[in-house]
Amino acid sequence: MCYLYAVVAAALLAACHATKAIRIDAPVSAEVTYDQARGRYDLYRVRLRAGGETASGKLLRPRQGGGPFPAVLLNDGRELNSAALDFLPPEFGDVVVLSLDYPEGVPNEIDPLTVLLQSDRIGRELRRIPRLFSLGGAYLTQRADVDSLRVAMVVTSFAVPFGVRAAAEDKRFRNVGLIYGAGDLGAVLEANLTLKPRFLRSVAAWFFSQLYDEFDPSLYVARISPRPVIMVNGRDDRQMPVQAVRALYTAASEPKTIIWLTTGHLSPTNTPLIRALVDTTLARLPVLQRGLP
């Protein structure tokens, strides 16, 4: 599973490379190009630059009204990139939504051999993701049609560790929604490994946990407080064990909420589930309430 091996790759170099500051405070240079109409929203392609980082993505905004609107940075799995906006429901209120593409150097699929042979390159790219999320937050807050005090982040599965790290450092994200995320990444890895005989999974999970424990979102999620954290998880999600989900929830400080759905893990092709998850999360983020139908 790319989410797990990506985290492992990032942590392999944790002790070897200094980490840049995550929050980006420099003014954002933005190239914005109109793409198409989508219902009562307009879709734009954006390219952002600031603080030595560059990111591309997509932005949806209500066609009518000049705002200021609440806004959300929405990021899902590596497979979707900014196409995560394609899975928003036809009506999600008067809200501006931005989704960014991941660095091109992060492959869609990462196997253990790739981690070992290309860990340096992959690790560098993964370490950029929290900064790219901060870049997105900086851009949203400087838009004239966005209320800078009503910016939220919603991240799913692969994006959860990076989103938690970004939100812990960047207080521009006033609310944070975590969909299908978990702490205790050793338990998550063991649940996803297919090594045989089975005892090798525990051994491998323990070994890798020594390397990537410092990348566990449980270490940073408490720093989001007093901003609200909303978690949405599936009771039948075998890829994110219940005890690992509860580890992340327990580590978070108040105010926090967890919502359990009777679902399995998220698939990029499961459009109805994606929309249900996004609807469930957006409807519970306080900063968006006046912008939602």
Helices and strands as residue ranges (DSSP letters): H 2-12, E 29-38, E 41-50, E 53-62, E 69-75, G 81-87, E 96-100, H 112-142, E 146-156, G 157-159, H 160-169, E 175-179, H 185-192, H 199-212, G 213-215, G 217-219, G 221-224, E 229-234, H 242-251, E 256-261, H 271-282, G 286-291
